[in-house]
Structures are given as C-alpha cells and as structure tokens.
Amino acid sequence: MSGSYKFVLYFLLCFLGLNVAYHFLLINQGNSLDFFTKFIANTTANIYGLPTQINPFKPGVQIMNQFEPVVNIMEGCNGLAVWFTLLSFVVAFGGKIAQLVWYIPLSFVLLQVGNLLRLLALIAIKLNNPAYFVFFHTYAFPAILYAFAFGLMLFWIKLQSNKPNEKTS
C-alpha cells in the first residue's frame, strides 16, 4: 500500500474511532452533559466570575449574567472535535514514539488553551457587542482555531523531518 493511501486509512480509522468512542460516551451519559464540557463551561465562567446553570431546554451549561443567559456551552464547544482531527493527523503521519509521547498531550493542552481563549472572547463579545457574536461564533473563531490546529500539524511535520534547514544564499 502506498504511503498516501496508508496515511488516509490511518487518519480515517483514528478519526472515526475517536468520534465513535466519544459518541458512545455521550450516549451513556443520557441527558446529562459530559464531564469535559462541564469542566470547560465552569472554567470559562469562573474566569469571568459568572454563575452557571444547566440549560433546561437543550443540553448545555448556560453562563449567566444578572439572571440572564449569556451563552450556552454545549458538547460541540469543548474543542475535542478539533483535537480529534489533529490527533488523527499526527497518528496517521507517524513519527518517533518519544516525540508522540510528549506532543499528543502538549497539543491537547495548547488547543484547549486556544479554545478557552475563544470562549472567553465570545462571552466578551456577547456582553459588549452582541451584534458581532454570530459572525465571530460561526466564522472567525472556528477558522482561527482550525488554523491553529493546522499550524500544529505543520509543526509536527517539521519535527518529523530528518532534513536540517538548508538556507540558500
């Protein structure tokens, strides 16, 4: 099997495996929200000093401001989908085991910090300029987060490269 087919196969197997496993975890939660989404929502709210409540109408944690919901943080807001994509790429691309051992948790932490900054910025936008919220929530911040993940993919490729940087004069 050629290298490109092998890459696509490994990527798809890893990506589908992670998503199916996460889906089963969510199914087993029932109507309850998963721990990680609650953690992200509570961390975000605590940074702002805002209270939270479970959304009574749809799965999620509402971050409140003066008894009014500001945002609803749901399963899709926790950044795991982006990390699953990055992790699948890293596994499919392959590399040195010693580097995988530190890069996988590091990439998770970096993406979660980026996601937390995204959520904090979205709350600030919602509180101060709500007219811009939909644009930033739907287009700008997802593009920035995926671009960051893409940068982490490029860094992984460079890390795995055996060629030293050659400068031309």
Secondary structure, 3 states (H helix, E strand, C coil): CCHHHHHHHHHHHHHHHHHHHHHHHHHHHCCCCCHHHHHHHHHHHHHHCCCEEECCCCCCEEEEECCEEEEEECHHHCCHHHHHHHHHHHHHHCCCHHHHHHHHHHHHHHHHHHHHHHHHHHHHHHHHCHHHHHHHHHHHHHHHHHHHHHHHHHHHHHHHCCCCCCCCC
